Amino acid sequence: MAIASTNTDINIDLNKNKFTNDVGVVRDVNSVRQSLINIILTIPGEKPFNRGFGTRIEDSLFDNFVYSDSINTQMEIRKTVEAYEPRIEIEDVYISDVPFYEGSVLGGMESNARATVSDSNQLYVYISYFLVKGTSNVAVQDAIQIGVKKVR
Protein backbone atom coordinates (compact mmCIF):
# COMPACT_ATOMS: atom_id res chain seq x y z
CA MET A 1 0.00 0.00 0.00
CA ALA A 2 1.50 3.31 -1.06
CA ILE A 3 1.28 6.15 1.40
CA ALA A 4 1.00 9.69 0.08
CA SER A 5 3.89 11.98 0.92
CA THR A 6 2.87 14.32 3.75
CA ASN A 7 6.29 15.29 5.11
CA THR A 8 8.53 17.49 2.97
CA ASP A 9 11.55 19.55 4.02
CA ILE A 10 14.34 21.42 2.30
CA ASN A 11 17.44 19.30 1.85
CA ILE A 12 19.91 20.39 4.52
CA ASP A 13 22.79 20.14 2.02
CA LEU A 14 21.00 22.70 -0.18
CA ASN A 15 21.58 20.52 -3.22
CA LYS A 16 20.07 21.89 -6.42
CA ASN A 17 17.34 19.93 -8.20
CA LYS A 18 18.69 19.46 -11.72
CA PHE A 19 15.22 19.53 -13.30
CA THR A 20 13.78 22.62 -11.61
CA ASN A 21 17.02 24.46 -10.69
CA ASP A 22 15.50 24.93 -7.24
CA VAL A 23 16.66 23.73 -3.83
CA GLY A 24 16.20 19.99 -3.44
CA VAL A 25 13.66 18.51 -1.03
CA VAL A 26 13.55 15.40 1.13
CA ARG A 27 10.34 13.58 1.84
CA ASP A 28 8.81 11.30 4.46
CA VAL A 29 11.32 9.06 6.26
CA ASN A 30 14.33 10.97 4.94
CA SER A 31 12.74 14.23 6.07
CA VAL A 32 12.30 12.89 9.60
CA ARG A 33 15.81 11.42 9.68
CA GLN A 34 17.27 14.78 8.65
CA SER A 35 15.24 16.47 11.38
CA LEU A 36 16.39 13.97 14.05
CA ILE A 37 20.04 14.50 13.10
CA ASN A 38 19.52 18.26 13.30
CA ILE A 39 17.84 18.07 16.73
CA ILE A 40 20.42 15.74 18.27
CA LEU A 41 23.53 17.44 16.94
CA THR A 42 22.43 21.00 17.75
CA ILE A 43 23.79 22.34 21.04
CA PRO A 44 21.20 24.15 23.21
CA GLY A 45 21.65 27.89 22.75
CA GLU A 46 23.07 27.48 19.25
CA LYS A 47 19.77 28.24 17.50
CA PRO A 48 18.81 31.92 17.80
CA PHE A 49 15.40 32.69 19.31
CA ASN A 50 14.98 29.07 20.44
CA ARG A 51 17.58 28.48 23.14
CA GLY A 52 16.05 25.16 24.30
CA PHE A 53 16.39 23.47 20.91
CA GLY A 54 18.96 20.64 20.79
CA THR A 55 20.64 18.19 23.16
CA ARG A 56 23.73 18.20 25.34
CA ILE A 57 25.22 15.06 23.82
CA GLU A 58 28.39 17.03 23.12
CA ASP A 59 28.96 17.29 26.89
CA SER A 60 29.26 13.52 27.21
CA LEU A 61 31.69 13.10 24.32
CA PHE A 62 34.80 13.68 26.41
CA ASP A 63 33.80 11.38 29.28
CA ASN A 64 34.50 7.68 29.43
CA PHE A 65 31.37 5.89 28.30
CA VAL A 66 29.42 4.23 31.09
CA TYR A 67 25.99 2.93 30.09
CA SER A 68 24.40 3.83 33.42
CA ASP A 69 25.56 7.45 33.03
CA SER A 70 24.06 7.66 29.55
CA ILE A 71 20.52 7.19 30.86
CA ASN A 72 20.17 10.95 31.54
CA THR A 73 21.31 11.71 28.00
CA GLN A 74 18.85 9.15 26.62
CA MET A 75 16.00 10.79 28.56
CA GLU A 76 17.06 14.24 27.35
CA ILE A 77 17.13 13.05 23.72
CA ARG A 78 13.69 11.47 24.11
CA LYS A 79 12.22 14.63 25.71
CA THR A 80 13.75 16.99 23.14
CA VAL A 81 12.74 14.90 20.14
CA GLU A 82 9.19 14.57 21.46
CA ALA A 83 9.03 18.35 21.90
CA TYR A 84 10.43 19.32 18.48
CA GLU A 85 9.44 16.44 16.16
CA PRO A 86 5.66 15.87 16.34
CA ARG A 87 5.65 13.61 13.25
CA ILE A 88 7.03 10.63 15.17
CA GLU A 89 6.43 8.55 18.26
CA ILE A 90 9.66 7.28 19.83
CA GLU A 91 9.88 3.60 20.65
CA ASP A 92 13.43 3.37 22.06
CA VAL A 93 16.60 5.44 22.46
CA TYR A 94 20.01 3.81 23.04
CA ILE A 95 23.48 5.30 23.39
CA SER A 96 26.65 3.25 23.09
CA ASP A 97 30.33 3.49 22.25
CA VAL A 98 30.03 0.67 19.69
CA PRO A 99 27.85 0.65 16.56
CA PHE A 100 24.48 -1.06 16.73
CA TYR A 101 23.70 -3.90 14.37
CA GLU A 102 20.41 -5.51 13.40
CA GLY A 103 19.24 -7.51 16.40
CA SER A 104 21.74 -5.97 18.83
CA VAL A 105 19.11 -3.94 20.70
CA LEU A 106 16.35 -6.52 20.96
CA GLY A 107 14.45 -6.31 24.20
CA GLY A 108 16.54 -3.35 25.35
CA MET A 109 19.67 -5.49 25.69
CA GLU A 110 22.97 -4.49 24.14
CA SER A 111 24.81 -7.76 24.71
CA ASN A 112 25.33 -8.49 21.00
CA ALA A 113 26.65 -4.97 20.35
CA ARG A 114 29.21 -5.37 23.14
CA ALA A 115 30.85 -8.23 21.25
CA THR A 116 32.50 -5.79 18.82
CA VAL A 117 35.63 -3.80 19.53
CA SER A 118 34.86 -0.31 20.82
CA ASP A 119 35.77 2.67 18.68
CA SER A 120 36.77 5.16 21.34
CA ASN A 121 36.47 8.11 18.95
CA GLN A 122 32.70 7.83 18.44
CA LEU A 123 29.50 7.73 20.39
CA TYR A 124 26.45 6.16 18.73
CA VAL A 125 22.83 7.16 19.23
CA TYR A 126 20.18 4.69 18.07
CA ILE A 127 16.55 5.83 17.87
CA SER A 128 13.69 3.54 16.95
CA TYR A 129 10.45 5.33 16.16
CA PHE A 130 7.10 5.24 14.39
CA LEU A 131 6.41 7.79 11.68
CA VAL A 132 2.72 8.66 11.91
CA LYS A 133 1.27 9.50 8.51
CA GLY A 134 -1.47 12.10 8.20
CA THR A 135 -4.99 11.51 9.44
CA SER A 136 -5.21 7.85 8.43
CA ASN A 137 -3.14 6.85 11.50
CA VAL A 138 -0.97 4.54 9.41
CA ALA A 139 2.40 4.26 11.14
CA VAL A 140 5.69 3.29 9.53
CA GLN A 141 8.41 1.94 11.81
CA ASP A 142 11.93 3.20 11.21
CA ALA A 143 15.20 3.56 13.05
CA ILE A 144 18.25 5.77 12.73
CA GLN A 145 21.77 5.47 14.04
CA ILE A 146 23.80 8.66 14.44
CA GLY A 147 27.53 8.50 15.00
CA VAL A 148 28.97 11.48 16.88
CA LYS A 149 32.75 11.96 16.79
CA LYS A 150 34.43 12.51 20.15
CA VAL A 151 37.40 14.35 18.66
CA ARG A 152 36.90 17.64 16.87
C-alpha positions as CSV (number, residue, x, y, z in Angstrom):
1,M,0.0,0.0,0.0
2,A,1.5,3.3,-1.1
3,I,1.3,6.2,1.4
4,A,1.0,9.7,0.1
5,S,3.9,12.0,0.9
6,T,2.9,14.3,3.8
7,N,6.3,15.3,5.1
8,T,8.5,17.5,3.0
9,D,11.5,19.5,4.0
10,I,14.3,21.4,2.3
11,N,17.4,19.3,1.8
12,I,19.9,20.4,4.5
13,D,22.8,20.1,2.0
14,L,21.0,22.7,-0.2
15,N,21.6,20.5,-3.2
16,K,20.1,21.9,-6.4
17,N,17.3,19.9,-8.2
18,K,18.7,19.5,-11.7
19,F,15.2,19.5,-13.3
20,T,13.8,22.6,-11.6
21,N,17.0,24.5,-10.7
22,D,15.5,24.9,-7.2
23,V,16.7,23.7,-3.8
24,G,16.2,20.0,-3.4
25,V,13.7,18.5,-1.0
26,V,13.6,15.4,1.1
27,R,10.3,13.6,1.8
28,D,8.8,11.3,4.5
29,V,11.3,9.1,6.3
30,N,14.3,11.0,4.9
31,S,12.7,14.2,6.1
32,V,12.3,12.9,9.6
33,R,15.8,11.4,9.7
34,Q,17.3,14.8,8.6
35,S,15.2,16.5,11.4
36,L,16.4,14.0,14.0
37,I,20.0,14.5,13.1
38,N,19.5,18.3,13.3
39,I,17.8,18.1,16.7
40,I,20.4,15.7,18.3
41,L,23.5,17.4,16.9
42,T,22.4,21.0,17.8
43,I,23.8,22.3,21.0
44,P,21.2,24.2,23.2
45,G,21.6,27.9,22.7
46,E,23.1,27.5,19.2
47,K,19.8,28.2,17.5
48,P,18.8,31.9,17.8
49,F,15.4,32.7,19.3
50,N,15.0,29.1,20.4
51,R,17.6,28.5,23.1
52,G,16.0,25.2,24.3
53,F,16.4,23.5,20.9
54,G,19.0,20.6,20.8
55,T,20.6,18.2,23.2
56,R,23.7,18.2,25.3
57,I,25.2,15.1,23.8
58,E,28.4,17.0,23.1
59,D,29.0,17.3,26.9
60,S,29.3,13.5,27.2
61,L,31.7,13.1,24.3
62,F,34.8,13.7,26.4
63,D,33.8,11.4,29.3
64,N,34.5,7.7,29.4
65,F,31.4,5.9,28.3
66,V,29.4,4.2,31.1
67,Y,26.0,2.9,30.1
68,S,24.4,3.8,33.4
69,D,25.6,7.5,33.0
70,S,24.1,7.7,29.5
71,I,20.5,7.2,30.9
72,N,20.2,10.9,31.5
73,T,21.3,11.7,28.0
74,Q,18.8,9.2,26.6
75,M,16.0,10.8,28.6
76,E,17.1,14.2,27.3
77,I,17.1,13.1,23.7
78,R,13.7,11.5,24.1
79,K,12.2,14.6,25.7
80,T,13.8,17.0,23.1
81,V,12.7,14.9,20.1
82,E,9.2,14.6,21.5
83,A,9.0,18.4,21.9
84,Y,10.4,19.3,18.5
85,E,9.4,16.4,16.2
86,P,5.7,15.9,16.3
87,R,5.7,13.6,13.2
88,I,7.0,10.6,15.2
89,E,6.4,8.6,18.3
90,I,9.7,7.3,19.8
91,E,9.9,3.6,20.6
92,D,13.4,3.4,22.1
93,V,16.6,5.4,22.5
94,Y,20.0,3.8,23.0
95,I,23.5,5.3,23.4
96,S,26.7,3.2,23.1
97,D,30.3,3.5,22.2
98,V,30.0,0.7,19.7
99,P,27.8,0.6,16.6
100,F,24.5,-1.1,16.7
101,Y,23.7,-3.9,14.4
102,E,20.4,-5.5,13.4
103,G,19.2,-7.5,16.4
104,S,21.7,-6.0,18.8
105,V,19.1,-3.9,20.7
106,L,16.3,-6.5,21.0
107,G,14.5,-6.3,24.2
108,G,16.5,-3.3,25.3
109,M,19.7,-5.5,25.7
110,E,23.0,-4.5,24.1
111,S,24.8,-7.8,24.7
112,N,25.3,-8.5,21.0
113,A,26.6,-5.0,20.3
114,R,29.2,-5.4,23.1
115,A,30.9,-8.2,21.2
116,T,32.5,-5.8,18.8
117,V,35.6,-3.8,19.5
118,S,34.9,-0.3,20.8
119,D,35.8,2.7,18.7
120,S,36.8,5.2,21.3
121,N,36.5,8.1,18.9
122,Q,32.7,7.8,18.4
123,L,29.5,7.7,20.4
124,Y,26.5,6.2,18.7
125,V,22.8,7.2,19.2
126,Y,20.2,4.7,18.1
127,I,16.6,5.8,17.9
128,S,13.7,3.5,17.0
129,Y,10.4,5.3,16.2
130,F,7.1,5.2,14.4
131,L,6.4,7.8,11.7
132,V,2.7,8.7,11.9
133,K,1.3,9.5,8.5
134,G,-1.5,12.1,8.2
135,T,-5.0,11.5,9.4
136,S,-5.2,7.9,8.4
137,N,-3.1,6.9,11.5
138,V,-1.0,4.5,9.4
139,A,2.4,4.3,11.1
140,V,5.7,3.3,9.5
141,Q,8.4,1.9,11.8
142,D,11.9,3.2,11.2
143,A,15.2,3.6,13.1
144,I,18.2,5.8,12.7
145,Q,21.8,5.5,14.0
146,I,23.8,8.7,14.4
147,G,27.5,8.5,15.0
148,V,29.0,11.5,16.9
149,K,32.7,12.0,16.8
150,K,34.4,12.5,20.1
151,V,37.4,14.3,18.7
152,R,36.9,17.6,16.9
